[in-house]
């Protein structure tokens, strides 16, 4: 692992605990939440999308993932697609009502065409750490770090990771010595960090944003916000 990226010598202990994985794919879309109807992607993968990929590869209740930085390996390229989508979500209660009383759903009566401004030919390096849960303080974190590295080398995952949208599948593997971030800097605006879930166990939460900037191909994630949302 290239431990010099993203931290100085004072943070060396944390850097040694970072894990890295390379992910890539033909298509990606990390939707900006301010776009209500049409999907418009951020130029770069979001931390929440990166966490989803890490959990698809390896997840245990004894730790949680905290993304440190995301490195962009290929030039940022957009493309536009037009797709047929339906306006309403299917509800179980509605389907049960059709089963009892008759009726049904006709997609051609509920269809709309929407644009998606997505990314193409993307590749990233995700660098993150495993933060141990309170009930697992007696477990040495090196155990889970080694398990993650082995799963990455073997291409093992719990379910197929994806790049923002489920139809945009992601490939993953170890980071190679030739994998270097692009020389590009850009202000990305307010980016979604993750969700802060309510403590009542309802599963509801609020989105947490941060001011994001790509510096020489590296998006660094503010760690103080992770502590605020309990991740």
N, C-alpha and C positions, 0 to 999 in steps of 0.2 A: 504494500500500500504506500502511496506517495503521501507521507505524513506532513510534508511541508506545505501542502495546499490548504489555505483557509485558516491558519492559526499560527501564532508566534510561539516562541519557546516557552513562555509562561503558561501556555495552554497545552503543553506537550503531553501531559498525563491524559487529558481528554482525547487528544488526537490518537494516541495509541489504542484507545478503546473503540475508535470508529470502525465501522464496517463499510464496505463498498461493493456495489454491483453495477454492472453496465446493462442498460436496457435500451432497446431500439425497436423500430417498427416502421412500416410503410406510411401509416396514417396516425394522427393524434388530434385530439380536441380537448383542451382544458378550458371549459366554458367560463367566460366572464359573467358574474352574477348580475351585473347591471343591464345586460342584454336580455330583455324579457321574452321576446318572441323568437328572434333569429339567434342561432348559436354562433358566437364569435370567440375564438380561442385566444387565451393568453399566448404571448410569444414563447413562453417557457413553461415547462411542467410546474405545477403547484406543489407545495409541501404535502397537502392532503392527498393528492394523487400519488406522490412518491410513497407515502405511508401505506396506501392501499396496495401498491406493488410489493412492498416489503412484507406486508401481512399475508399476501397471497403466496409468497415463497416460504415464509416461516413465521408462525405465530404460536405463542404460549401465554397462558394467563399469568405466568410468573414475571413477565416483563412487558414493557410497551416501547414502541419505536419513537424516537425523537430525531427528526431529519435535521442534519447539520448544514448541508449545502448540496446544491444540484449543479452539475457542470454540463454545459451544452457542447456536444462534440461535432455537430454539423451545422452549417448555415441555416438560419431561420427562413423557411420557405412556406408560403401559404398556398392554398388552393380552395376553390369554391365549388360546392356541390348543392344540387337542388333535390330534395327528397320529399316523398309523400309521407305524411304523418297524420295520425288521428288526433283530434282535439281533446278527447275525454279519456279518463282512465277507467279501466274495468273494475267494478266492485263486486265482491262475492255476493252481497245481499241482492244486487240486481240480477245476477245470474240465477240465484235461487228463485227469485220471483218469476223469471221466464220459465223455469222448470215447472213451477206450480201452475202458472196462469197462461203460459204461452207467450210468444213474442221472441225477440232476438235482436241481434246487433248487426247492422249493415255498415261496413267500413266506408263504402263509397258515399254514404250520406254524412259522414263525420270526418271527411278527409280534407287536409289542407296541405299546400306546398310551402315548404320553408327552406330558406338558405342556411347553409352551414359554412362558415369561414374557418377552415381547419388547417392543420400543419401536415406536411408530408416529408417523408424520409428523415425521421428524427432519430437521434441517439443521445443518451444522457449517461452520466455517472451519478448515482445517488450515494451520498456518504451520510451515514446515520449512526446512532448509538442505541444500545438497548439499555433502558432504565429499569432497574429491578423494582418490582412491586414490594410493598411493605411486608407482605406475608412470605416473601422469598429472599429475605436478607441473608439467610444462611447458605444459599446456593451461590457458588462461585460463578460470576458472569461469563468466564472464559468457556464454560461448558456450552452455553447457548451460542456464543460467538463461533465456536468451532462447528457446531451443527449447521449454522447458517452458511458458513463457507463451504461445507461439504455439499449442501443442497444446491448452492449456486454452481459449483463445479459439475455436479451431476445433472443439472437442469431439472431438479425436482421442485414441485410446487403443490400446494393444496388445491388451488384452482388456477386457471389460466389468467395471469395478470393482463391488464389492459391499460391503454394510454388515454385516460379521460373518459371515453365512451366504450361500452362493452364490446361493440362491434370492431373496435380498433385494437386487435390483439398485440401484446408485447412479447418480444423475445428477451432473454436475459442470459448473462454469463459473467465470468470473471473479468476484471479490468486488466487490460494489457498495457505494456510499456509505451505503446504508440498512441494510446488514447489520451489526447490532450484537448482541453477546452479551446473553443474558438476565440479569436481576438476581437471581441465585440462587446461594447458597453452600451447600455440603454436603460432609461428609466421606465419601469413597467407599470407604475401607478399602484393603486391599492390592490393587493393580492390576497386571496383567501389563504390563511394559515391552516385553520382546522375548525372544528366545532367544539364549543364548550357546552357539555351536556349538563342538564339539571341534576342536582343531587338527589332528587326524589325518585330516581329510577324510571321516570316516565319515558325516557328515550328522546325527549325533546331538548333542543339546545339552540344556541345562537352562534352565528358565524363570527369568527375573529379574523380581522384583516391586519395587514402591516404594509408599510411603504416599501415596495420591492424595487431593487435595482440590480441589473446584470452588469458585473464588472469583469471585463476580460473573460467573458464566457462563464462566470461563476455567480450563481445566486446564493447568497448567504442568508440563512434563516435566523431571525432574532430569537435567542434561546430564552430571554426573559419572559416572552409571551407564553412559551410552553409551560413555564412554572406557574403563570397566572391561571391558566386553564386546567392545570392539574395533569399535564401529560409529561 
